[in-house]
Amino acid sequence: MIIECRIDDLLSLIGKKLTMQELEDTLFLIKAEVENVDGNIIEIEVNPDRQDMLSTEGIARSVRSFLSIETGLKTYAVKKSGKQVIVKTGLAKIRPFICCSIIKGVPSDDELIKEYMHLQDSLTSTHGRNRSKASIGLYVYDELEFPVIYGLRAPEMIKFIPLGYEKEMDGPTILNQHEKGVEFGPIIQKHKKWPLLYDSKNQILSLPPVINSNHLGRITTETRNIFVEVTGTHLPTVHQALNIITASLEERGGKIESVTVVYPDGTTDETPDFKPDRIRINVDDVNSLLGLDLSESQIVRALERMGYGAKTTKAKQIQVFIPKFRMDILHPVDIIEDIAIGYGYDRLEPAMPQTMTMGKINPITRIKNKIRDLLVGLGYQEVMNYIMSSPDLLNEKMNRNRPLVETGNPKSRNYSVLRNSLLPILLDFISQNQHADYPQKIFEVGDVTVPDESKETRANQVTSICGVTTDVKVNITSLMSEIGFLLRNLGLDKQFTFESEKSTDFIEGRCASIKINDEPWGSFGEISPRILSNFGIGYPIVAFEIHIPRNADWIT
């Protein structure tokens, strides 16, 4: 993501005078890159996994640590405010979680307010999955009457002035007319009641995750004390988003106070929580992966340059304390990568590999290329389709019931399985291009995937060749001649035979199997009228499909 910062503001937060070249070099070494500089504005590209750096404050914090201005684990003083947020029943299946904080003494001017809003938008669009997983609201703390209530209300009973507007609207009107309602309303629109945040004086703070109120949710240059809330469907994500934005406001000089969230079952959650996560790493693993010979003290120093806490617990073992806003740390390998950055990529000495190899084309790729040349020579035109398809296309329209490799949690049934044959894919292509001139001769050389319990992945990927010809009249004898030409030029002369077979794909008596050394490799014939009807195709079609085993002896 591109983060726009004011250069004087960024350097002020870093706390050190740097030339533009020094700043650019430092950012590059921590995996951030300067995209553009225009006067006092600098645009910095930040890796999407470093959501703690989606603000000037986050970038400055990382640079400060890397330049050893402020190393080690940064701690945040959190005072208990005694304030509560009460969660009502009914939210469990809609948007069950909320985390909050209070930041007092935050400086506000027009530029800073823009930065606060930009961080809010960046976090909700990335970390919050476009507000579906988490959304953030900032409010004028001094106008609130605690406890704040997080509950449900019928859409028609929700009435307030949304941010940026001057007239009161009810819930359905906000979702239909407000730009944010149109964009984010579908997240809650299907429910009979919608989430609502309001205080003890019944003042509405927001309709999460859609829009804040224009009164309580409008931060101005007069605002010094801010109430922050994050609602969502995944508690760790909600906690992390709150920690990032709270830490950024603290970097500006704010003082953090916690809020007690009380859930319907009586459980409570004191937020924000900056207690670091812990992970133990092995020194030998670090050196093995990086190709270095670092001591425990060198590793600790590298970690502290990256904002971690670290200490040696026993020989060859280091305890690492992970900042609560670093949600990109999922495995010890992530820590080891940061050790390399903290040590300095510019200090790594390049070395020649001990084993020299020469690259060459994979044998199966060479065969695929040769097949393409041969089929083009026969007058076929190559097409390329997605490897993802649908059960309707692969089985139902083909009158088949073949096993399929399915994907987990598909977004669409149209792309929910891996294709197990190319023939239905090409028939679908023909059905959508019947307006084109005839005859049509198309082919595809690609991989298909079939379930196979004997494989480690429980699936077998096979190279397939499929050709389809459609015209007012089709000739199966010409197709046999073309298949023979293809197989002879692949070095299979006198090894292939055609044997009559019955297949639901083809018209009985007008189809045959293709065998190589008595092993079935494929089939060809005239497509069944029933299948043509399923695809809505009005002309006859002859087709062939051959599956090439990857372990075939002639593939060298």
C-alpha positions in Angstrom: 0.0 0.0 0.0 1.1 3.6 -0.6 1.2 5.8 2.5 1.5 9.5 2.1 3.4 11.4 4.8 4.6 14.9 5.4 8.4 14.8 5.4 8.8 17.3 8.3 6.2 15.5 10.3 7.9 12.1 9.7 11.3 13.3 10.6 9.9 15.0 13.7 8.4 11.7 14.9 11.7 9.8 14.0 13.6 12.3 16.2 16.7 12.6 14.0 17.7 14.8 11.0 18.1 12.7 7.9 18.8 13.6 4.4 16.3 12.4 1.8 18.9 9.8 0.6 19.4 8.5 4.1 15.7 8.3 4.7 15.2 6.5 1.4 18.0 4.0 2.1 16.7 3.3 5.6 13.2 2.7 4.4 14.5 0.4 1.7 16.3 -1.8 4.3 13.1 -2.3 6.3 11.1 -3.3 3.2 9.5 0.0 2.6 10.2 1.9 -0.6 9.9 5.6 -1.6 7.6 5.9 -4.6 7.5 9.6 -5.0 8.6 12.9 -3.4 6.8 16.1 -4.2 7.8 19.1 -2.0 7.1 18.2 1.6 5.0 15.1 0.6 6.6 11.7 0.4 4.8 8.5 -0.8 6.0 5.3 0.7 5.0 1.8 -0.4 4.6 -0.5 2.6 4.2 -4.3 2.5 0.5 -5.2 3.0 1.5 -7.6 5.9 3.0 -4.7 7.9 -0.3 -3.1 8.8 1.4 -1.5 11.8 3.2 0.7 9.3 0.1 2.0 7.5 0.6 5.5 9.1 3.3 8.1 9.6 3.5 7.1 13.2 4.0 3.4 12.4 6.7 4.2 9.8 8.5 6.5 12.2 8.4 3.9 15.0 10.0 1.3 12.7 12.7 3.7 11.5 13.4 4.9 15.1 14.0 1.3 16.2 16.1 0.4 13.1 18.3 3.4 13.6 18.8 2.4 17.3 17.2 5.7 18.4 14.7 3.7 20.4 15.3 0.0 20.4 13.7 -3.0 21.9 10.0 -3.7 22.8 8.1 -0.4 23.1 5.8 -0.4 26.2 2.5 1.5 26.5 1.2 2.8 29.8 -2.5 2.0 30.1 -4.5 3.4 32.9 -7.9 1.9 33.8 -10.7 4.4 33.2 -13.4 2.5 34.9 -15.7 3.1 31.9 -17.7 0.2 30.5 -19.2 -0.9 27.2 -22.2 -3.2 27.6 -22.8 -5.7 24.9 -26.5 -6.8 24.5 -27.8 -10.2 23.5 -28.5 -11.1 19.9 -25.2 -10.0 18.3 -23.5 -13.4 18.3 -24.4 -14.3 14.7 -24.1 -10.8 13.4 -21.2 -8.9 14.7 -20.4 -10.2 18.2 -17.1 -8.5 19.3 -16.1 -5.0 20.3 -12.9 -3.6 21.8 -12.4 0.0 22.9 -9.9 2.5 24.2 -9.7 6.1 25.4 -6.9 8.4 24.3 -6.6 11.7 26.1 -4.6 14.7 25.2 -4.3 13.9 21.5 -3.2 16.9 19.3 -5.5 17.7 16.5 -5.1 19.9 13.4 -6.5 19.5 9.9 -3.5 17.5 8.7 -3.4 15.2 11.7 -7.2 14.6 11.4 -6.7 13.5 7.8 -3.9 11.1 8.9 -6.1 9.6 11.6 -8.9 9.1 9.1 -6.5 7.7 6.5 -5.2 5.1 9.0 -8.7 4.2 10.0 -9.7 3.6 6.3 -6.4 1.7 5.5 -6.9 -0.7 8.4 -10.5 -1.4 7.8 -9.9 -2.0 4.1 -7.0 -4.4 4.6 -6.9 -5.9 8.1 -10.7 -5.5 8.5 -11.4 -7.1 5.0 -13.3 -4.0 3.8 -15.1 -3.7 7.2 -16.6 -7.2 7.0 -14.2 -8.6 9.6 -13.5 -5.4 11.6 -14.4 -1.7 11.4 -13.1 1.3 13.4 -14.9 4.3 14.8 -13.4 7.4 16.5 -15.6 9.7 18.6 -15.5 12.8 20.8 -15.0 11.3 24.2 -16.1 14.4 26.2 -19.6 14.2 24.6 -20.3 10.6 25.7 -22.3 9.4 28.7 -21.0 6.0 29.9 -21.7 3.1 29.9 -21.9 2.9 26.1 -24.3 0.3 24.8 -23.6 -2.1 21.9 -26.9 -3.7 20.9 -29.4 -4.3 18.2 -32.3 -2.2 16.9 -34.9 -2.5 14.1 -33.7 -0.7 11.0 -36.7 1.7 11.0 -36.0 2.6 14.6 -32.5 3.7 13.9 -32.5 7.4 13.4 -29.5 9.8 13.5 -27.6 12.3 11.3 -24.9 10.3 9.5 -21.4 11.8 9.2 -21.1 14.4 6.5 -24.9 15.1 6.4 -27.1 17.6 8.0 -30.5 15.9 8.1 -31.6 12.9 10.2 -32.1 9.6 8.4 -33.4 6.2 9.4 -31.5 2.9 8.9 -32.9 1.9 5.5 -32.5 5.4 4.1 -28.8 5.5 5.2 -28.2 2.2 3.4 -30.0 3.3 0.3 -28.8 6.9 0.0 -25.6 7.5 1.9 -22.5 6.6 -0.1 -21.1 4.6 2.8 -24.4 2.9 3.3 -24.5 1.8 -0.3 -21.0 0.5 -0.1 -21.0 -1.3 3.3 -24.7 -1.7 4.0 -24.8 -5.2 2.5 -22.7 -6.5 5.4 -25.7 -6.1 7.8 -28.7 -5.6 5.5 -29.8 -9.2 5.5 -30.4 -9.2 9.2 -33.8 -8.3 10.8 -32.1 -6.1 13.3 -28.9 -4.1 12.9 -25.9 -3.4 15.3 -26.1 0.0 16.9 -23.7 1.8 19.3 -25.3 4.4 21.6 -24.6 5.9 25.0 -26.5 6.1 28.3 -28.3 9.3 27.0 -29.4 7.4 23.9 -27.1 9.4 21.7 -26.2 7.3 18.7 -22.4 6.9 18.1 -22.6 4.8 14.9 -24.3 2.1 12.8 -21.4 -0.3 12.6 -19.8 -1.1 10.3 -21.4 1.5 8.0 -21.2 5.1 9.3 -20.6 7.3 12.4 -23.0 10.0 13.6 -22.2 13.5 12.5 -22.3 14.7 16.1 -20.3 12.2 18.2 -18.3 10.7 15.3 -16.9 13.9 13.9 -13.4 14.7 15.1 -12.4 18.4 14.8 -9.4 20.5 15.6 -11.0 21.1 19.1 -11.1 17.4 19.9 -8.4 16.4 22.4 -9.9 13.2 24.0 -10.9 10.4 21.7 -13.0 7.3 22.2 -12.0 4.5 19.9 -14.1 1.4 19.2 -13.6 -1.6 16.9 -16.4 -4.0 16.1 -16.1 -7.2 14.1 -16.6 -10.9 13.6 -13.2 -12.2 14.7 -11.9 -11.2 18.1 -8.1 -11.4 17.5 -8.6 -9.2 14.4 -10.6 -6.7 16.4 -8.0 -6.6 19.2 -5.2 -6.1 16.7 -6.9 -3.2 14.9 -7.6 -1.5 18.2 -3.9 -1.9 19.2 -2.6 -0.4 16.0 -4.7 2.7 16.0 -4.3 3.2 19.8 -0.5 2.9 19.5 -0.5 5.4 16.7 -2.5 8.0 18.7 -0.2 7.4 21.6 2.8 8.1 19.4 1.3 11.6 18.9 1.4 12.2 22.7 -1.9 10.8 23.8 -2.4 9.0 27.1 -4.2 5.6 26.9 -7.0 4.5 29.2 -8.6 1.1 29.0 -12.3 0.3 28.8 -14.1 -2.8 30.2 -16.3 -4.6 27.7 -19.0 -6.6 29.4 -20.6 -9.4 27.3 -24.1 -10.9 27.8 -22.8 -14.0 29.6 -21.0 -11.9 32.2 -17.5 -12.3 30.8 -15.4 -9.1 30.5 -12.6 -8.0 28.3 -10.3 -5.1 29.4 -9.0 -3.4 26.3 -6.6 -2.4 24.8 -4.2 -5.2 25.8 -0.5 -4.5 24.9 0.9 -7.5 26.7 3.4 -9.0 24.2 3.1 -12.4 22.7 6.0 -14.8 23.1 7.9 -17.2 20.9 11.0 -19.2 21.4 13.6 -19.5 18.6 16.7 -21.7 18.2 20.0 -20.1 17.3 21.0 -23.0 15.1 17.8 -22.6 13.1 18.5 -18.9 12.6 22.0 -19.5 11.3 21.0 -22.5 9.2 18.2 -20.6 7.4 20.2 -17.3 7.0 23.6 -19.0 6.2 25.3 -16.9 8.9 27.1 -17.6 12.1 25.4 -15.2 14.6 25.9 -15.3 18.3 23.0 -15.0 20.8 24.0 -11.4 21.5 24.0 -10.5 17.8 20.6 -12.1 17.3 19.2 -10.2 20.3 20.6 -6.9 19.0 19.1 -7.6 15.5 15.7 -8.3 17.1 15.8 -5.1 19.2 16.5 -3.1 16.1 13.3 -4.5 14.7 11.3 -3.5 17.8 11.2 -6.8 19.6 12.1 -7.7 23.1 14.6 -10.5 23.3 16.6 -12.4 25.9 18.7 -15.6 26.0 17.0 -18.1 28.2 19.4 -21.0 27.8 22.2 -22.1 25.5 21.1 -21.6 21.8 17.6 -20.5 22.9 16.2 -17.0 22.7 12.9 -15.8 24.0 11.3 -13.2 21.7 8.6 -10.7 22.9 6.4 -9.7 20.0 4.7 -6.2 20.0 1.0 -6.6 20.2 0.5 -4.7 16.9 2.6 -7.1 14.9 -0.1 -9.4 13.5 2.2 -10.6 10.7 4.2 -12.9 13.0 2.7 -16.3 12.5 5.8 -18.6 12.7 9.4 -18.6 13.9 10.5 -18.1 10.2 8.8 -14.6 10.3 11.1 -13.8 13.3 14.1 -15.1 11.4 13.3 -12.9 8.4 13.2 -9.9 10.8 16.6 -10.9 12.3 18.0 -10.8 8.7 16.6 -7.3 8.3 17.8 -6.2 11.7 21.3 -7.6 11.0 21.3 -5.7 7.7 20.7 -7.0 4.3 23.4 -4.7 3.1 25.9 -6.7 5.4 25.1 -10.0 3.8 27.9 -11.1 1.6 26.9 -12.9 -1.7 28.4 -16.3 -2.3 28.4 -18.6 -5.2 26.3 -21.8 -4.7 28.3 -24.9 -4.0 26.5 -26.9 -6.7 26.2 -25.5 -10.2 23.3 -26.6 -12.4 22.1 -25.9 -15.9 18.5 -25.1 -16.5 16.6 -27.0 -19.2 13.0 -27.4 -20.4 11.0 -30.0 -18.4 10.4 -33.0 -20.7 6.6 -32.8 -20.4 6.8 -29.1 -21.3 8.8 -30.0 -24.4 6.1 -32.6 -25.4 3.3 -30.0 -24.8 5.1 -27.5 -27.1 5.5 -30.1 -29.8 1.8 -31.1 -29.6 0.8 -27.4 -29.9 2.9 -27.1 -33.1 1.4 -30.2 -34.6 -2.2 -29.3 -33.9 -1.7 -25.7 -35.2 -0.3 -27.4 -38.4 -3.5 -29.4 -38.6 -5.5 -26.2 -38.7 -6.6 -26.1 -35.0 -6.6 -22.8 -33.0 -5.4 -22.9 -29.4 -7.5 -21.7 -26.5 -6.6 -21.4 -22.9 -9.1 -21.7 -20.1 -9.1 -21.6 -16.3 -8.2 -24.7 -14.4 -11.1 -23.9 -12.0 -14.6 -24.9 -13.1 -18.0 -26.0 -11.8 -19.6 -29.4 -11.2 -22.5 -28.4 -13.4 -20.2 -28.0 -16.4 -18.0 -31.0 -15.8 -20.6 -33.6 -14.8 -24.2 -32.5 -15.2 -24.0 -31.1 -18.7 -21.8 -34.0 -19.8 -24.2 -36.6 -18.2 -21.2 -37.8 -16.1 -20.7 -38.7 -12.5 -16.9 -38.5 -12.2 -15.1 -37.7 -8.9 -13.9 -34.1 -8.6 -11.3 -32.3 -6.5 -13.2 -29.6 -4.7 -11.9 -26.4 -3.1 -12.7 -25.3 0.4 -14.9 -22.2 1.0 -15.4 -21.3 -2.7 -16.7 -17.8 -3.4 -18.7 -19.1 -6.4 -20.0 -22.5 -7.5 -18.8 -21.6 -11.0 -15.2 -21.9 -9.7 -15.5 -24.5 -6.9 -13.7 -27.6 -8.4 -10.6 -28.3 -10.4 -11.3 -29.5 -13.9 -11.0 -33.3 -14.5 -11.4 -33.2 -18.3 -10.8 -30.6 -21.0 -13.7 -31.8 -23.3 -16.5 -30.1 -21.3 -14.4 -26.9 -21.1 -14.0 -26.7 -24.9 -17.7 -27.6 -25.5 -18.6 -24.7 -23.3 -16.2 -22.5 -25.3 -17.9 -23.5 -28.5 -21.4 -22.9 -27.1 -20.4 -19.3 -26.3 -18.8 -18.7 -29.7 -21.5 -20.0 -32.1 -21.7 -16.5 -33.7 -18.2 -17.1 -35.2 -17.6 -18.4 -38.7 -17.6 -22.2 -39.3 -15.8 -24.6 -39.4 -14.4 -24.1 -35.9 -11.4 -26.2 -34.9 -10.0 -25.5 -31.4 -7.7 -27.4 -29.0 -6.2 -27.0 -25.6 -3.1 -28.6 -24.0 -3.3 -28.3 -20.3 -3.5 -30.1 -16.9 -6.5 -31.8 -15.4 -6.8 -33.0 -11.8 -8.4 -36.2 -10.6 -8.7 -37.5 -7.0 -6.1 -40.1 -6.2 -5.8 -41.4 -2.6 -2.4 -43.0 -3.3 -0.8 -39.5 -3.8 0.4 -37.4 -0.9 -1.9 -34.5 -2.0 -4.8 -37.0 -2.7 -4.9 -35.7 -6.2 -3.2 -36.5 -9.4 -2.3 -33.8 -12.0 -2.4 -35.2 -15.6 -1.5 -33.6 -18.9 -4.4 -33.6 -21.3 -4.8 -32.9 -25.0 -8.3 -32.1 -26.3 -9.4 -31.1 -29.8 -12.9 -30.2 -31.0 -14.2 -29.6 -34.6 -17.7 -28.3 -35.4 -19.3 -27.6 -38.7 -22.5 -28.1 -40.7 -21.2 -31.6 -41.4 -18.4 -33.4 -39.5 -16.2 -36.3 -40.6 -15.0 -38.8 -38.0 -12.6 -40.5 -40.5 -10.8 -37.1 -40.9 -10.5 -36.9 -37.1 -9.0 -40.4 -36.9 -6.4 -39.4 -39.6 -5.5 -36.3 -37.5 -5.1 -38.3 -34.3 -2.9 -40.8 -36.1 -0.8 -38.0 -37.5 -0.4 -36.5 -34.0 0.6 -39.8 -32.3 3.0 -40.9 -35.1 4.8 -37.5 -34.8 5.1 -38.0 -31.0 7.1 -41.2 -31.7 4.2 -43.6 -31.0 4.0 -45.1 -34.5 2.9 -48.8 -34.3 2.2 -48.4 -30.6 -1.3 -47.0 -30.8 -4.6 -48.7 -31.7 -8.2 -47.6 -32.0 -10.9 -49.9 -30.5 -14.6 -49.4 -30.6 -16.2 -48.6 -27.2 -19.4 -47.3 -25.7 -19.3 -43.9 -24.0 -22.0 -41.5 -22.8 -19.9 -38.7 -24.3 -20.4 -39.9 -27.9 -22.9 -41.4 -30.3 -22.9 -45.2 -30.1 -21.0 -46.7 -33.1 -19.2 -43.4 -33.8 -16.6 -43.5 -31.1 -13.5 -45.4 -30.1 -10.9 -45.6 -27.4 -7.2 -44.6 -28.0 -4.8 -47.2 -26.6 -1.0 -47.0 -26.4 0.6 -50.5 -25.9 -2.9 -51.8 -24.9 -3.2 -49.1 -22.2 -6.2 -46.7 -22.6 -5.0 -43.1 -23.0 -8.2 -41.4 -24.3 -11.1 -41.6 -26.7 -12.6 -39.8 -29.7 -16.0 -39.7 -31.5 -19.0 -37.7 -32.5 -20.5 -35.9 -29.5 -23.9 -37.1 -28.2 -26.9 -35.0 -29.3 -28.1 -34.9 -25.7 -24.8 -33.3 -24.6 -25.0 -30.8 -27.5 -28.5 -29.9 -26.3 -27.3 -29.5 -22.7 -24.7 -26.9 -24.0 -27.2 -25.3 -26.4 -25.0 -26.2 -29.5 -26.8 -26.5 -32.8 -24.1 -28.1 -35.0 -22.5 -31.6 -34.8 -19.1 -31.9 -33.2 -16.3 -34.5 -33.3 -13.7 -34.4 -30.6 -10.9 -36.3 -29.0 -9.2 -36.2 -25.6 -5.9 -37.9 -24.7 -4.4 -38.1 -21.2 -0.6 -38.4 -21.1 0.9 -40.1 -18.0 3.8 -38.1 -16.6 5.8 -41.3 -16.2 5.5 -42.4 -19.8 8.9 -43.9 -21.0 9.0 -41.9 -24.2 8.9 -38.6 -22.4 12.6 -37.8 -22.1 
